[in-house]
């Protein structure tokens, strides 16, 4: 198993119930796999996981990216500006 730290920003903190959590995941888990796991484990986050932006170790990542060992995974709601 691989332990990753997940950081929640902005409007994701309330439904997550915390600003960060540590999660045990399989060694070959992808970003999408983590999002699916969080949606199951934290039902209030389910809808947000469909549009969340993800960074692994401070670099944006796509759904198919594999989570490195002891990664720091940051999750942000989509941002719009004008």
Backbone torsions as a table, in degrees:
resi	resn	phi	psi	omega
1	UNK	NA	154.7	-178.4
2	UNK	-120.1	129.8	177.5
3	UNK	-99.3	123.6	177.4
4	UNK	-119.1	150.9	175.8
5	UNK	-101.3	127.1	-179.8
6	UNK	-110.2	124.4	178.3
7	UNK	-105.4	132.9	178.7
8	UNK	-109.2	132.9	-178.8
9	UNK	-117.5	154.7	173.7
10	UNK	54.4	-126.8	-173.3
11	UNK	-72.4	-3.5	178.3
12	UNK	-83.3	-18.5	-175.6
13	UNK	-65.3	-44.8	-177.6
14	UNK	-62.6	-51.4	179.8
15	UNK	-65.0	-27.2	178.4
16	UNK	-77.3	-24.1	-179.0
17	UNK	78.8	7.9	-177.9
18	UNK	-166.3	159.3	175.4
19	UNK	-85.3	-17.0	176.1
20	UNK	-157.4	154.1	176.4
21	UNK	-143.1	160.0	171.4
22	UNK	-110.9	135.7	-174.4
23	UNK	-129.9	134.3	171.9
24	UNK	-87.4	125.5	-179.0
25	UNK	-132.7	157.7	175.0
26	UNK	-61.4	153.7	-176.3
27	UNK	-57.8	-35.6	-175.7
28	UNK	-100.0	21.7	-177.0
29	UNK	-69.3	141.2	177.0
30	UNK	-94.6	170.6	174.0
31	UNK	-58.0	-44.3	179.7
32	UNK	-61.6	-39.7	176.9
33	UNK	-61.2	-40.4	177.8
34	UNK	-65.9	-43.3	178.3
35	UNK	-61.1	-41.0	177.8
36	UNK	-63.5	-42.9	179.4
37	UNK	-62.8	-44.9	-179.9
38	UNK	-65.1	-36.8	177.9
39	UNK	-63.9	-36.4	177.6
40	UNK	-73.1	-46.2	-174.8
41	UNK	-76.2	-26.8	-178.9
42	UNK	-128.6	81.6	-174.6
43	UNK	-53.9	-29.1	179.1
44	UNK	-68.0	-17.2	178.7
45	UNK	-92.4	-8.2	-172.1
46	UNK	-50.3	-52.7	-177.4
47	UNK	-64.7	-39.9	-178.7
48	UNK	-63.8	-32.0	-177.6
49	UNK	-65.1	-16.4	178.6
50	UNK	-73.7	-25.8	-174.0
51	UNK	-126.7	1.1	-174.9
52	UNK	-62.9	146.2	172.9
53	UNK	-96.8	140.8	-173.8
54	UNK	-125.9	138.5	172.6
55	UNK	-125.3	136.7	175.3
56	UNK	-110.8	122.2	-178.5
57	UNK	48.8	45.1	174.7
58	UNK	71.7	19.1	173.6
59	UNK	-128.2	131.3	-179.2
60	UNK	-56.5	144.7	-176.4
61	UNK	-135.3	150.7	177.0
62	UNK	-92.7	167.3	-176.4
63	UNK	-58.3	-30.4	-175.9
64	UNK	-86.6	-2.4	179.5
65	UNK	-66.5	138.4	176.8
66	UNK	-83.7	136.2	179.3
67	UNK	-76.0	119.8	177.7
68	UNK	-70.1	162.9	-179.7
69	UNK	-61.4	135.6	178.1
70	UNK	57.6	34.6	-177.9
71	UNK	-70.6	154.7	168.9
72	UNK	-105.5	117.2	-176.0
73	UNK	-111.7	117.5	179.4
74	UNK	-102.3	137.1	180.0
75	UNK	-121.6	130.2	-177.4
76	UNK	-126.1	141.7	171.6
77	UNK	-70.2	157.0	177.2
78	UNK	-60.2	146.5	-176.5
79	UNK	-116.4	136.4	173.4
80	UNK	-123.6	151.8	-178.5
81	UNK	-142.2	175.3	-178.7
82	UNK	-147.8	NA	NA
